[in-house]
């Protein structure tokens, strides 16, 4: 059995327009999903120090799915949610890791990527061409640091939230491109 665990970003929870669009698109394609919110989003508080509680919650969710008989676990994280997937222990459980909008400018993702080792080949990054948190040159340099094994998929005319920068595409078109890219990675 396969499950696709959706992990939201730092400021918008699972019920955000983007995450719901991704969830619905994957479900329509026959992919089973599980989405959750971090407690700090639900309770409108600050994240735990060092994100310890958030890492623990992801580990519990993964463990619960393993205990339910899921043998293939894919992690799909938006921005900060994707960074959580880069944790060595969390990454070791995943068959595939898909990061939607890599937040390079926040600093810590680079160090996490360096520590991924053999897990780096599980990672695909779907990135907008106009992502304010990571330009494409930095993303390519990061990929070089980890041996060029990260699959990078570019969405043209897209911001960090995959919304269009100009009228060449619509929000729905960009979101559909993200869903198609995820499905291409998942197979």
Backbone as CSV, one residue per row, in Angstrom:
resi,resn,N_x,N_y,N_z,CA_x,CA_y,CA_z,C_x,C_y,C_z
1,UNK,0.839,-1.179,0.000,0.000,0.000,0.000,0.885,1.245,0.000
2,UNK,0.402,2.272,-0.674,1.150,3.515,-0.812,0.349,4.679,-0.242
3,UNK,1.043,5.572,0.457,0.424,6.781,0.990,1.319,7.965,0.641
4,UNK,0.680,9.078,0.338,1.376,10.324,0.047,1.038,11.307,1.161
5,UNK,2.013,11.591,1.994,1.804,12.470,3.144,2.120,13.900,2.718
6,UNK,1.122,14.771,2.862,1.249,16.172,2.471,1.574,17.018,3.698
7,UNK,2.658,17.775,3.608,3.126,18.589,4.732,3.133,20.052,4.283
8,UNK,2.357,20.874,4.938,2.204,22.274,4.530,3.423,23.121,4.876
9,UNK,3.410,24.362,4.410,4.482,25.314,4.674,4.354,25.983,6.025
10,UNK,5.154,27.032,6.227,5.255,27.645,7.552,4.071,28.517,7.938
11,UNK,3.380,29.112,6.961,2.357,30.084,7.343,0.934,29.696,6.957
12,UNK,0.777,28.709,6.111,-0.569,28.289,5.698,-0.695,26.787,5.899
13,UNK,-1.762,26.372,6.544,-1.954,24.969,6.882,-2.463,24.124,5.734
14,UNK,-2.841,22.909,6.072,-3.313,21.950,5.078,-4.571,22.432,4.373
15,UNK,-5.363,23.242,5.026,-6.606,23.724,4.419,-6.401,24.916,3.495
16,UNK,-5.160,25.298,3.243,-4.909,26.407,2.319,-5.359,26.022,0.913
17,UNK,-5.618,27.020,0.095,-6.058,26.788,-1.279,-5.061,25.894,-2.022
18,UNK,-3.784,26.191,-1.880,-2.764,25.427,-2.596,-2.746,23.961,-2.170
19,UNK,-2.686,23.710,-0.865,-2.603,22.325,-0.386,-3.867,21.545,-0.735
20,UNK,-5.020,22.190,-0.662,-6.256,21.504,-1.020,-6.293,21.185,-2.515
21,UNK,-5.777,22.071,-3.335,-5.722,21.818,-4.771,-4.827,20.613,-5.054
22,UNK,-3.665,20.568,-4.410,-2.730,19.443,-4.581,-3.394,18.153,-4.109
23,UNK,-4.005,18.183,-2.938,-4.668,17.009,-2.383,-5.746,16.489,-3.325
24,UNK,-6.617,17.387,-3.793,-7.703,17.002,-4.696,-7.148,16.439,-6.006
25,UNK,-6.136,17.092,-6.555,-5.545,16.618,-7.808,-4.944,15.228,-7.684
26,UNK,-4.262,14.967,-6.580,-3.677,13.641,-6.368,-4.772,12.595,-6.168
27,UNK,-5.806,12.952,-5.408,-6.921,12.019,-5.196,-7.617,11.684,-6.502
28,UNK,-7.847,12.681,-7.348,-8.485,12.447,-8.644,-7.655,11.511,-9.513
29,UNK,-6.345,11.532,-9.321,-5.450,10.656,-10.082,-5.317,9.277,-9.437
30,UNK,-6.084,9.036,-8.373,-6.066,7.724,-7.731,-4.999,7.555,-6.662
31,UNK,-4.391,8.647,-6.233,-3.355,8.584,-5.195,-3.977,8.812,-3.832
32,UNK,-3.657,7.931,-2.900,-4.136,8.093,-1.535,-3.254,9.109,-0.822
33,UNK,-3.887,10.038,-0.121,-3.142,11.092,0.556,-3.509,11.167,2.026
34,UNK,-2.611,11.770,2.771,-2.870,12.110,4.165,-2.263,13.489,4.390
35,UNK,-3.081,14.435,4.805,-2.606,15.775,5.105,-2.854,16.094,6.561
36,UNK,-1.979,16.868,7.109,-2.159,17.235,8.514,-1.631,18.636,8.738
37,UNK,-2.003,19.200,9.855,-1.523,20.508,10.258,-0.608,20.375,11.464
38,UNK,0.414,21.199,11.470,1.230,21.283,12.669,0.425,21.999,13.735
39,UNK,0.667,21.664,14.968,-0.101,22.230,16.074,0.011,23.752,16.141
40,UNK,1.161,24.303,15.779,1.300,25.755,15.882,0.384,26.484,14.897
41,UNK,0.023,25.845,13.786,-0.922,26.443,12.843,-2.338,26.362,13.428
42,UNK,-2.689,25.189,13.919,-4.028,24.971,14.472,-4.273,25.872,15.680
43,UNK,-3.270,26.003,16.537,-3.420,26.754,17.781,-3.035,28.228,17.653
44,UNK,-2.591,28.634,16.464,-2.163,30.011,16.212,-1.109,30.459,17.221
45,UNK,-0.085,29.627,17.359,1.027,29.924,18.261,2.330,29.863,17.460
46,UNK,3.425,30.040,18.139,4.727,29.929,17.488,5.136,28.456,17.400
47,UNK,5.951,28.106,16.401,6.474,26.744,16.335,7.328,26.449,17.573
48,UNK,7.531,25.193,17.862,8.365,24.818,18.999,9.823,25.201,18.728
49,UNK,10.590,25.352,19.781,12.003,25.711,19.648,12.736,24.608,18.885
50,UNK,13.411,25.014,17.820,14.135,24.041,16.999,13.220,23.108,16.225
51,UNK,11.936,23.406,16.200,10.932,22.589,15.507,10.890,21.145,16.028
52,UNK,11.292,20.943,17.259,11.356,19.586,17.827,9.986,18.902,17.793
53,UNK,8.943,19.613,18.255,7.610,19.011,18.285,7.108,18.708,16.872
54,UNK,7.443,19.564,15.930,6.998,19.358,14.554,7.675,18.128,13.941
55,UNK,8.961,17.963,14.176,9.651,16.759,13.692,9.047,15.507,14.329
56,UNK,8.780,15.582,15.620,8.198,14.430,16.316,6.826,14.071,15.738
57,UNK,6.031,15.074,15.396,4.705,14.809,14.843,4.817,14.125,13.477
58,UNK,5.728,14.581,12.654,5.920,13.925,11.352,6.340,12.476,11.554
59,UNK,7.263,12.242,12.464,7.710,10.870,12.736,6.551,10.000,13.214
60,UNK,5.681,10.550,14.065,4.515,9.790,14.546,3.571,9.463,13.391
61,UNK,3.329,10.419,12.529,2.434,10.202,11.389,3.000,9.113,10.482
62,UNK,4.292,9.172,10.225,4.923,8.136,9.385,4.814,6.779,10.075
63,UNK,5.152,6.735,11.352,5.095,5.482,12.108,3.681,4.902,12.119
64,UNK,2.681,5.770,12.295,1.286,5.310,12.273,0.949,4.655,10.936
65,UNK,1.406,5.230,9.848,1.120,4.664,8.524,1.875,3.356,8.289
66,UNK,3.097,3.268,8.783,3.840,2.004,8.686,3.097,0.927,9.465
67,UNK,2.632,1.265,10.665,1.899,0.307,11.505,0.571,-0.118,10.882
68,UNK,0.011,0.723,10.016,-1.236,0.389,9.321,-0.986,-0.446,8.065
69,UNK,0.279,-0.749,7.786,0.594,-1.613,6.656,1.045,-0.914,5.385
70,UNK,1.225,0.389,5.431,1.720,1.094,4.250,3.193,0.765,4.064
71,UNK,3.529,0.299,2.887,4.899,-0.101,2.610,5.643,0.901,1.741
72,UNK,4.908,1.834,1.152,5.521,2.875,0.337,5.001,4.214,0.841
73,UNK,5.927,5.037,1.340,5.559,6.329,1.893,6.279,7.418,1.115
74,UNK,5.486,8.300,0.509,6.024,9.449,-0.204,5.697,10.693,0.607
75,UNK,6.671,11.572,0.727,6.490,12.817,1.459,6.462,13.967,0.468
76,UNK,5.434,14.792,0.558,5.273,15.937,-0.334,5.142,17.160,0.549
77,UNK,6.188,17.992,0.565,6.210,19.131,1.465,6.308,20.452,0.742
78,UNK,5.497,21.397,1.167,5.531,22.753,0.620,6.495,23.590,1.448
79,UNK,7.524,24.137,0.834,8.464,25.066,1.459,9.019,24.490,2.763
80,UNK,8.646,25.059,3.908,9.140,24.556,5.187,8.757,23.091,5.392
81,UNK,7.580,22.697,4.928,7.181,21.293,5.017,8.157,20.392,4.289
82,UNK,8.685,20.869,3.167,9.703,20.122,2.432,11.013,20.044,3.187
83,UNK,11.349,21.110,3.910,12.576,21.117,4.700,12.518,20.037,5.775
84,UNK,11.354,19.855,6.388,11.214,18.793,7.388,11.540,17.431,6.783
85,UNK,11.203,17.240,5.530,11.448,15.960,4.854,12.932,15.699,4.625
86,UNK,13.752,16.732,4.737,15.189,16.578,4.524,15.918,16.064,5.760
87,UNK,15.230,16.007,6.877,15.820,15.432,8.074,16.207,13.992,7.760
88,UNK,17.444,13.615,8.101,17.959,12.290,7.730,17.054,11.144,8.177
89,UNK,16.577,11.209,9.411,15.745,10.119,9.930,14.404,10.059,9.197
90,UNK,13.776,11.214,8.999,12.504,11.251,8.290,12.694,10.794,6.855
91,UNK,13.744,11.283,6.208,14.017,10.915,4.807,14.250,9.418,4.653
92,UNK,14.797,8.778,5.670,15.097,7.349,5.564,13.827,6.505,5.429
93,UNK,12.682,7.012,5.891,11.415,6.285,5.782,10.756,6.461,4.417
94,UNK,11.144,7.496,3.717,10.438,7.873,2.495,10.945,7.112,1.279
95,UNK,10.004,6.775,0.405,10.378,6.234,-0.894,10.729,7.379,-1.839
96,UNK,9.914,8.440,-1.779,10.155,9.630,-2.585,9.840,10.854,-1.746
97,UNK,10.618,11.907,-1.989,10.413,13.187,-1.313,10.228,14.239,-2.395
98,UNK,9.126,14.958,-2.317,8.849,16.020,-3.280,8.740,17.331,-2.506
99,UNK,9.595,18.288,-2.859,9.569,19.596,-2.211,8.980,20.593,-3.193
100,UNK,7.954,21.284,-2.756,7.253,22.262,-3.577,7.688,23.658,-3.139
101,UNK,8.598,24.249,-3.866,9.109,25.570,-3.513,10.178,25.480,-2.444
102,UNK,11.406,25.258,-2.870,12.523,25.088,-1.933,12.922,26.449,-1.357
103,UNK,12.902,26.618,-0.034,13.193,27.916,0.583,14.684,28.128,0.866
104,UNK,15.486,28.144,-0.168,16.942,28.241,-0.050,17.374,29.437,0.792
105,UNK,16.749,30.583,0.593,17.203,31.804,1.259,17.049,31.760,2.777
106,UNK,16.310,30.794,3.288,16.176,30.667,4.734,17.428,30.087,5.379
107,UNK,18.339,29.540,4.566,19.638,29.102,5.067,19.757,27.644,5.443
108,UNK,18.945,27.164,6.361,19.125,25.813,6.885,18.911,24.686,5.878
109,UNK,18.126,24.851,4.813,17.957,23.714,3.894,19.252,23.229,3.264
110,UNK,20.199,24.138,3.046,21.460,23.745,2.415,22.200,22.745,3.296
111,UNK,22.286,23.025,4.580,22.975,22.119,5.501,22.257,20.772,5.580
112,UNK,20.937,20.792,5.597,20.186,19.538,5.631,20.443,18.722,4.376
113,UNK,20.467,19.378,3.227,20.730,18.658,1.971,22.107,18.009,1.981
114,UNK,23.080,18.696,2.539,24.432,18.141,2.600,24.465,16.862,3.438
115,UNK,23.588,16.769,4.433,23.550,15.610,5.327,22.717,14.454,4.780
116,UNK,22.009,14.668,3.683,21.093,13.644,3.170,21.792,12.369,2.721
117,UNK,22.997,12.501,2.195,23.723,11.318,1.723,22.939,10.554,0.682
118,UNK,22.802,9.237,0.896,22.120,8.380,-0.077,20.645,8.753,-0.263
119,UNK,20.063,9.442,0.705,18.667,9.848,0.589,18.452,10.981,-0.406
120,UNK,19.512,11.671,-0.818,19.379,12.795,-1.747,18.784,12.355,-3.073
121,UNK,19.031,11.119,-3.472,18.504,10.649,-4.756,16.984,10.438,-4.717
122,UNK,16.382,10.476,-3.529,14.928,10.350,-3.392,14.215,11.679,-3.621
123,UNK,14.978,12.777,-3.668,14.417,14.119,-3.634,14.147,14.665,-5.029
124,UNK,12.957,15.226,-5.185,12.597,16.024,-6.360,12.148,17.376,-5.840
125,UNK,12.585,18.435,-6.513,12.182,19.785,-6.136,11.420,20.398,-7.301
126,UNK,10.211,20.839,-7.020,9.401,21.540,-8.012,9.474,23.014,-7.633
127,UNK,10.000,23.816,-8.548,10.322,25.201,-8.233,9.760,26.158,-9.269
128,UNK,9.239,27.277,-8.818,8.782,28.326,-9.714,9.956,29.145,-10.219
129,UNK,9.864,29.610,-11.453,10.963,30.413,-12.021,11.129,31.744,-11.306
130,UNK,10.101,32.218,-10.647,10.155,33.513,-9.977,9.999,33.366,-8.466
131,UNK,10.568,32.308,-7.911,10.477,32.039,-6.479,11.403,32.990,-5.734
132,UNK,10.845,33.841,-4.892,11.641,34.830,-4.163,12.530,34.202,-3.090
133,UNK,12.264,32.962,-2.704,13.077,32.315,-1.679,14.171,31.421,-2.243
134,UNK,14.223,31.293,-3.570,15.287,30.471,-4.157,15.352,30.706,-5.659
135,UNK,16.431,31.357,-6.093,16.562,31.484,-7.539,17.144,30.184,-8.103
136,UNK,16.935,29.986,-9.377,17.281,28.711,-10.000,18.780,28.440,-10.006
137,UNK,19.610,29.477,-10.074,21.064,29.268,-10.036,21.497,28.680,-8.693
138,UNK,20.927,29.184,-7.602,21.254,28.638,-6.279,20.787,27.190,-6.155
139,UNK,19.642,26.909,-6.721,19.118,25.537,-6.670,20.032,24.583,-7.442
140,UNK,20.518,25.025,-8.585,21.444,24.195,-9.375,22.762,23.984,-8.635
141,UNK,23.246,25.017,-7.947,24.483,24.882,-7.164,24.281,23.900,-6.018
142,UNK,23.128,23.986,-5.369,22.814,23.052,-4.290,22.814,21.618,-4.815
143,UNK,22.203,21.418,-5.964,22.153,20.084,-6.550,23.566,19.569,-6.836
144,UNK,24.418,20.450,-7.267,25.813,20.058,-7.536,26.514,19.610,-6.251
145,UNK,26.217,20.303,-5.145,26.807,19.955,-3.843,26.462,18.527,-3.450
146,UNK,25.245,18.078,-3.761,24.817,16.726,-3.370,25.030,15.718,-4.502
147,UNK,25.837,16.062,-5.473,26.189,15.105,-6.522,25.262,15.107,-7.725
148,UNK,24.422,16.114,-7.848,23.548,16.218,-9.012,22.430,15.191,-9.067
149,UNK,22.077,14.608,-7.924,21.078,13.531,-7.931,19.652,14.010,-7.677
150,UNK,19.483,15.285,-7.318,18.139,15.810,-7.073,17.474,16.104,-8.408
151,UNK,16.241,15.653,-8.542,15.438,15.911,-9.733,14.802,17.295,-9.568
152,UNK,15.138,18.223,-10.468,14.597,19.576,-10.384,13.612,19.781,-11.529
153,UNK,12.402,20.204,-11.173,11.339,20.454,-12.152,10.944,21.923,-12.022
154,UNK,10.946,22.623,-13.135,10.696,24.059,-13.132,9.283,24.351,-13.638
155,UNK,8.583,25.232,-12.923,7.271,25.728,-13.346,7.472,27.195,-13.759
156,UNK,7.298,27.476,-15.033,7.479,28.837,-15.544,6.401,29.772,-15.013
157,UNK,6.785,31.049,-14.892,5.859,32.106,-14.479,5.200,31.783,-13.135
158,UNK,5.998,31.336,-12.175,5.436,30.939,-10.881,6.269,31.496,-9.732
159,UNK,5.570,31.989,-8.718,6.186,32.499,-7.494,6.467,31.345,-6.527
160,UNK,6.871,31.706,-5.308,7.105,30.680,-4.291,5.835,29.890,-3.997
161,UNK,4.689,30.560,-4.069,3.403,29.892,-3.859,2.795,29.370,-5.146
162,UNK,3.571,29.398,-6.215,3.189,28.928,-7.554,2.095,29.765,-8.204
163,UNK,1.871,30.949,-7.685,0.950,31.868,-8.345,1.707,32.554,-9.487
164,UNK,0.994,32.894,-10.558,1.669,33.509,-11.703,2.176,34.919,-11.393
165,UNK,3.258,35.272,-12.069,3.845,36.596,-11.937,3.194,37.566,-12.928
166,UNK,2.759,37.034,-14.051,2.086,37.864,-15.055,0.886,37.101,-15.615
167,UNK,0.224,37.667,-16.599,-1.023,37.096,-17.124,-0.814,35.961,-18.122
168,UNK,0.421,35.505,-18.295,0.669,34.404,-19.243,0.015,33.095,-18.812
169,UNK,-0.147,32.912,-17.508,-0.826,31.726,-16.984,-1.751,32.145,-15.852
170,UNK,-2.662,31.249,-15.484,-3.558,31.495,-14.352,-3.081,30.686,-13.146
171,UNK,-3.646,30.995,-12.001,-3.339,30.220,-10.795,-3.673,28.750,-11.037
172,UNK,-4.848,28.491,-11.578,-5.263,27.105,-11.811,-4.308,26.383,-12.766
173,UNK,-3.859,27.061,-13.806,-2.920,26.431,-14.739,-1.610,26.081,-14.028
174,UNK,-1.105,27.014,-13.236,0.139,26.739,-12.517,-0.028,25.607,-11.512
175,UNK,-1.132,25.625,-10.759,-1.379,24.564,-9.790,-1.515,23.216,-10.495
176,UNK,-2.176,23.197,-11.644,-2.288,21.945,-12.407,-0.920,21.453,-12.872
177,UNK,-0.037,22.366,-13.223,1.329,21.977,-13.608,2.060,21.342,-12.427
178,UNK,1.827,21.876,-11.242,2.458,21.307,-10.041,1.926,19.897,-9.802
179,UNK,0.622,19.724,-9.887,0.028,18.388,-9.698,0.597,17.419,-10.735
180,UNK,0.662,17.835,-11.976,1.213,16.961,-13.048,2.656,16.590,-12.766
181,UNK,3.432,17.565,-12.284,4.838,17.296,-11.958,4.953,16.293,-10.813
182,UNK,4.116,16.462,-9.792,4.125,15.512,-8.661,3.783,14.108,-9.171
183,UNK,2.747,14.007,-9.963,2.341,12.701,-10.496,3.448,12.086,-11.338
184,UNK,4.167,12.915,-12.090,5.296,12.408,-12.871,6.394,11.840,-11.986
185,UNK,6.633,12.470,-10.846,7.632,11.967,-9.904,7.155,10.677,-9.248
186,UNK,5.890,10.655,-8.850,5.365,9.488,-8.134,5.199,8.270,-9.040
187,UNK,4.984,8.529,-10.321,4.815,7.426,-11.276,3.462,6.777,-11.215
